[in-house]
Amino acid sequence: MVEFLNQNQMFIVLIITLLIWSGIILLLVRIDTRIAQIEKRLKKDE
Amino acid sequence: MKIIKYLSIACITCVIVAGIAIPMVPQPHSWLEFPVIPGLEDKARNIFFHVPVAWASVLGFLVALYYGFRYLRSKDLDDDLKSVSSAGLGTMFCVLATVTGSLWAKFNWGSFWNWDPRETSIFILLLIYGAYFALRSALGSDEVRARLSAVYSILAGLTAPFFIFIMPRIVGGLHPGAKGDTAGSTPVAQLHMSPNMRFIFFMGIIGFSLLFVWLLNMRIRVARIEYHLSKNEN
């Protein structure tokens, strides 16, 4: 694997881009979960 | 906010496409070619992603400092919500910068972690902000929590520029820009890149800064609603 990545360095760039992308997605999922919880609480209040 | 949102998406999309698709050649003749940077080769493209993420984390810590300071002056809990949302986002970007930097280190320096000054300083920053969230979760009263974490975020925010910009430059190390580094620093740390690389790099910095503003805005709005809901329930 390390040997492959050493010979195909574009894949390292790809992995780094995907890591950042997954971090941003994780943040968005967290915000989505918090909004869903708010909606639940609002429904309960009604 | 709409403009910020679309501009950040546009900038980051351009950076991803240009940063990956533009070929690297030894002697570039057009704007659509990057020069090969000796020692980095294709890995040099990581500059477009790794550095803007680290920049966004500094932005997060500085904005947390600013709102911490504002809280101490205004005693408005809304400023505390802004400060903690920003510190959370900064920590998230800091983790991403650490992980991406560590992966890059594996292929440039030989191992994932080398205790280089830059790595050590980002590790200390992560510890500082880990302690910040531990402190917040340990305190019950809203006012006490807000006051203590405002003071903490100011102290932590003041150390962030030192750990990111100063400390790694005054000590010798592996990272570009370290003291005594002549070979690796020119294209990267001193921004002596070719004009097209520099353009894409700054587009990445602007794109991630705008993304930070957009994400921060969303987090603050959600935190504000959560706070008002819990207040109404009590």
Chai-1 contact restraints between the chains, C-beta under 6 A:
chainA,res_idxA,chainB,res_idxB,connection_type,confidence,min_distance_angstrom,max_distance_angstrom,comment,restraint_id
A,Q9,B,E41,contact,1.0,0.0,6.0,A-B,restraint_1
A,Q9,B,D42,contact,1.0,0.0,6.0,A-B,restraint_2
A,Q9,B,K43,contact,1.0,0.0,6.0,A-B,restraint_3
A,M10,B,D42,contact,1.0,0.0,6.0,A-B,restraint_4
A,I12,B,K43,contact,1.0,0.0,6.0,A-B,restraint_5
A,I12,B,F107,contact,1.0,0.0,6.0,A-B,restraint_6
A,V13,B,R45,contact,1.0,0.0,6.0,A-B,restraint_7
A,V13,B,N46,contact,1.0,0.0,6.0,A-B,restraint_8
A,I16,B,N46,contact,1.0,0.0,6.0,A-B,restraint_9
A,I16,B,F49,contact,1.0,0.0,6.0,A-B,restraint_10
A,I16,B,T100,contact,1.0,0.0,6.0,A-B,restraint_11
A,T17,B,F49,contact,1.0,0.0,6.0,A-B,restraint_12
A,L19,B,V99,contact,1.0,0.0,6.0,A-B,restraint_13
A,L19,B,T100,contact,1.0,0.0,6.0,A-B,restraint_14
A,I20,B,F49,contact,1.0,0.0,6.0,A-B,restraint_15
A,I20,B,V53,contact,1.0,0.0,6.0,A-B,restraint_16
A,I20,B,L96,contact,1.0,0.0,6.0,A-B,restraint_17
A,G23,B,L96,contact,1.0,0.0,6.0,A-B,restraint_18
A,I31,B,M218,contact,1.0,0.0,6.0,A-B,restraint_19
A,I31,B,V222,contact,1.0,0.0,6.0,A-B,restraint_20
A,R34,B,V222,contact,1.0,0.0,6.0,A-B,restraint_21
A,I38,B,I225,contact,1.0,0.0,6.0,A-B,restraint_22
A,R41,B,L229,contact,1.0,0.0,6.0,A-B,restraint_23
